[in-house]
Amino acid sequence: MANENATHRYLSEDAPDGYSVEDICGDDWLDGWEQAVRSLASWRITAVGTRPLDYAARDLIVGSLLRDRRMWPLHKLSAEPEYWIYERTNDLPEELQHIARQVLIVQFLHALRLYRFHELAAHEEDDYTVKVIERLRNCVPYGVLVQPTNGVREPRARTCNRPRQCPFCFARNVVGLYKRFEPSTWNHPERYWVLGRLTISDETLPDIPDLSNHGESCATIRRVLTGILARQARALGATGGISTFLMGPDQYAKWDNGELSDEPSFGFAYHASVLATVQQRTVALDALIESNPEPLYEQCPPLRSGDEEIQAEWKIRSATDPTALRLMLFGTGPACRKAIDDGGDCGAFFLPSWPLSSYDQWRRHLVQANGLRMHARWGSL
């Protein structure tokens, strides 16, 4: 049972019994279920790749969403697939069918929300949003090998190149970045990968001095958050790396004696990270290795929101580990039980849970994040 007068994140474990997604998003999230299922018939899964890059792509497309406990449709359909999921994957090798099913479910959830959003945008005569959604709906799926069902590729079927709205182009973009890293360059016994992550919400922004006067400028939020992380990375001994900035849906619900006391609020969660290499051991790095990073925080005070301190989360891996870079970029994969049981490990990139967003959230994200790069280099890598 929830604490009296407490505020909890969407689908919090402290929410009252019987609390479901309909309490927050309403029951219209199911609209278009049959239409979304039919839309999957345009593509036929012909193979499931088993190369490291293939698994890395699915770490983003599936693993990211599995780590989010709010994504109960993915968890439910993965545990109890409907008949149409089996129909579209039973021609594949048996040991790979479960992988194809997970990618197919993400494709379905993406199509489900786009169908509903297309209806709303058309009703509002929002031609720009309608065209964006149509482009997203025609994007070629990724994570498994697909071919047109009728053998003829539609002229409009191409990659949409909108990684902030499309899970498939998101994975294409990050896998392309991963390819640019030469593994042999980083295999050094004295080199470490360090990853710093910082997350704030819309409710936190007004109390942060550097952000309180900038309204909803996502570019300013990115600059402030990645700047903080870059300074902390330099305190560890890093000279450069890459910074990332992602936005995801965030929902809050206020409970009063186990009942919703107010309308849920819908906003954004802003996720910034910095991934860098440290070539020489420093005092701050040694403290981080010992899980006691006080020297780091002494040199770089944490972000303050009112009276609250917001500490960045830092992880470190030796560059001699051949999986270090992949885990730092992509996080825990869908095959890892940890991804489901306790949230897994999140990397610099993860797929935000946009299938659970409201139309207003998605539309505001489309406008505010337009032209905003997901990642950028800083310093000398």
N, C-alpha and C positions, 0 to 999 in steps of 0.2 A: 504494500500500500504506500502511496506517495506521502511525503511529509506535508503537513498542513501548510498552506500558503507558499509552497515551494514552486520554483520554476524548473522545468525539466526539458531536456532535449527530446525531440521527436523519437518515439518508440523507446524511451528510456526504460531500463529494467525496473525503475521505481514507479512506473505508471500503474494505475489501478488495473485489476483484473478485467479482461474484456476489452481493453483499450486497443484499437486497431487503426489501420491506415485510414479507414473511412471517417473516423472521428476528426482527422486533421484535413485530409484532402477531399472529403466528400465521396459520394459513391460514383461520380462520373468518371473516375479514373479507369473504370472497366469498359467505358464506351469504346466501341470499335474493336472489341476482342476478335470477333469473327473476321472482320476486315483485315486486321493485322495478321491473322493466321493465313488468310488467302494471299496476302502480299508476299509471304515467304515462298510461295510456289514459283516465283519468277527465277529463283536461283536453286541450283541443285548442288549439294556438297559431293564432290568427287574424290577428295583425298584429304587426309589430315597430316600435316607436316610434322616431322619429328626432329628437325634440326634445332640447335639451341636458339636460333632467332625465332623459329616458329613458336617454341615454348615461351620465349620472352614476350612475343606479341600477345599471347593468351594470358600471360601474367597480368598484363594491363587490362585487356578486354574483360576477362572473367575474374581473375584473382582480386583486382581492385574492388569489385562489387561484392564479392564473397566476404571480404573483410568488413563490410558495412552491415551491421546487424539490421539496419532499417530496410535493407533490400530483401524483405521476406518473400516477394514473388519469385525471385531467383532461387532462393533456398528451397521454397516449396516445390517449384517446378523441377528443380534438380533432383530432389528426393522422390518426387512422384510425377514423372513426366506424363504428359497427356499423349493420347494415341497418335496425334499428328507429329509429335516430336520423334516418336519411334519410326513412323513411316518415312521420315526424311533422313534417317540415319541408319536404318537396318541393313543397307547394302554395303556399309563400310566394314572393315575388319573389326571383329568383336572387341578387341582390346583398345580400339580407338573410338568406339561409338560414344562412350560417355564424354569424351573431350568435345566431339562434334555437337553433342546435345547441349552442352553448356554454352558454346558459342551461339548456337541456334536460339537458345532462350534469350540471351542478351540481344540478339538481332530482333527477336519478337518484341521484347519490352521496349526497345528503341522505336520500332514501328508502331506500337500501340500508342505511345504518347504522341508521336508525330501525326497520327491519324486524328486524334482529338484536337491537337493544336492547329492543324490545317483547317478543321471545321471552324474553330473560334476565329482564326485570322481571316478566313473568307467571310464570316459573318460580320466582322468589323471592317471589311473592305480594306484590309491592310495588305496591299499588293506586294510590298517588299518582303514581309514575313512569309506570305504565301509562296513566293518564288524561292526563298531560302529553304523552306520546308520541302518543296518539290525537289530541289537539288539534293537535299539530304536523303530523301526517300529513294532517289535513283542511284545513290552511291553504291559501288561494288563492295560487298562484304569482305572482311579481312579476318585472318586468324585460322581459316581453313581454305582449301582450294575450292572455288565454286565455278560453275559453268551455267550459262542460261539454260533453263529447263527445255525450251523449244529448240535449242541448238543455235539460235540466232541472237546475237547480242543487240539489244535495243540501242538505237542511236543516242538516247539520252543517258544510258547507263555508263557512268564514268565515276571517277573519284571526285568527291565534292570539294576537297581541300578546305574543309572547315573543321579543324581539329578540336575546337572548343565546343562544338555542337555534335560532332559525329564520333562515336566510339571507334570506328574503323580508321578514319583518317587521323584520329588521335594516336592510335597505335602505330600507324604508318610513320607519323612524324617522329615519334620517340625511337622507334626501331632504326629509322634513318640516322638519328643522332648517335645511337649506340654503334652503328657501323663505322662511324668516323673515328672511333677510339681504336687505336692499334694495341691489341693486348700485350704484345711483346714490350711495348714502351713502358708499361706500368709494372712489369714483373721485376721488382727490386726489393731486396730484403729490408731496406730501411725506409720504404715508402708506405704511406698509409692513405686510405680513402677516409675522408671525414664528411659526414652529412648532417647538416643542421636544418631543422624544420620548425616553423612557427605558424600557428593558426589563430586567427581572431575572427570575430563575428561582427555583424552589423550593430549588435547591441553594445559591443565593446568600443567601437570606433569613437563615439562622442567623448569618451573619457581619456583618449590618448592625445596629448598636447600637439604632436606633430601632424595629427590627422583631423583634429576637431574642426578646423576651419576650411577644409577642402571638400566638403560635401561628399559626393559619391564618386570622386575621381579615382578610378581603378589604377590609373597610371601612377598617381601619387601614393596610393596604398602599396603598390608593388615597389616603388622606389624606397619608401621608408622601411618596409619589412626586409627586403633583400639587402638594403644597406646595413641594417642591424646585424644580419647574419654574416655578411661579408666581413664586417669589422671583427666579429667573434672568430670567424675562420682565420683571419690574419693573426689574431692573438694566439691561435693554435700553431702558427707557423706556415700557414698556406699563403701562396703568392697569387693564386688565381684559380678559377674553376668555372662552373656554370651555375646560374641562378634560375629558378623556376617560379612561376606564379600561376596558380590555379584557383578557380572559383567553383564552389559547389552550393547546392541548395541547403538552407538551414531553416529548421522550423522549431518553434518553441510553443509549449502549452503550459498554461498556469492552472494549477490544481488547488482546490479549496475543499478540504475534507473528502478527498477522493473524487471530486467532481470538477469538470472543466469550468473554471470561474470566469473565463473571458475567451474571446475569439482567438484562435492560434495566430501567431505572428509569423510571417514568412519573410525570410531575408537571405543573405549570403554568408557563407563561411569562406574566408580568404586564406589560402594555403601558400606560404612562401617557403622556399628551401634553397640551400646552397650546397653544392657538391664540389669538393676540392681535394687536392692531394697535398700531403705534407711530406717533404723529403728529408727533414731532419727532426730528430726528437727535441721537443721543447718541454719546459716545466709544465705548461698548460696541457700539452698533449699527454704527458705522463700522468697528470692528474685525471684526465678524461679516461685514459686506459684503466686507471684504478677506480673508475666510476666515482670520482670525487673532484668535480670540476670547479672548485672554488676559485683557483687562480684565473680561470677564464672569466668568471663572472665579476671578479674584482676589477679586471681590466676593461670589461664591457658590461656595464650595469644592464639588467634585464629591462625589457619594455614595461612601462607602467601604464595601467589603466585605472585612473582614480587612485585608490589606496591599494590596488591589487598589482602584484608583480606577475608578468607573463614571461615565463622562462622558455627559452628555446630548447628543443629536444635534440641532443647530439648523439650520433652513433659513429663508431670507428671500426674499420676492417683493414687487415693487412693486405697490401697489394699483391702479396705472394699467393693469396687465395684466388684461384681461377674464377670463382663465382662472385667475388667481391663487387666488381663493377656492376654486374647484372643485378645483384640484390640491392645495391645502393640506388640504382636507377628505377627498377621495376618493383621491388619489394617481393613478398612471399607469393609464390605461384599457387594456382587453384588446386594442385595435387597435394599441397602440404596441409595436413590436418590442422596445423596451427592457424592457417588462414580462416578456418571456420570456427575453431574452438575458442580462441581467445583474441581474435582480431588480427593475428599475424603481424608481420613487420611491413611497414609502409616505406616505400622508397621515395626518391625525389619526384617521381611521376606516379600518379594513380588516376583512375577514371572516376570523377565525381558522380554521385548517384542522381544524375538528372532524370532517369525514368520515374523518380518519385516526386519531381517538382510540380508546382502549379504552373499554369500557363503564364501568369503574371511574372513569376520568378524567371521562367525560361526566356520570356520576351525581354525583360529588363537586362538579363545577362547577355542576350544577343546584341543589344544596343550598346551596353556599357563596355563590353569586352571586345567590341569590333576593332580590329586592327591591333589588338594588344598581343604581343608575342608571348608564347608560353615559356620560352627559355632564352637566355642570352649569356654570352661569355663576360667574365669580369677578370681583370688582372691578366697575368700570363699563366696559361695552363701548361 
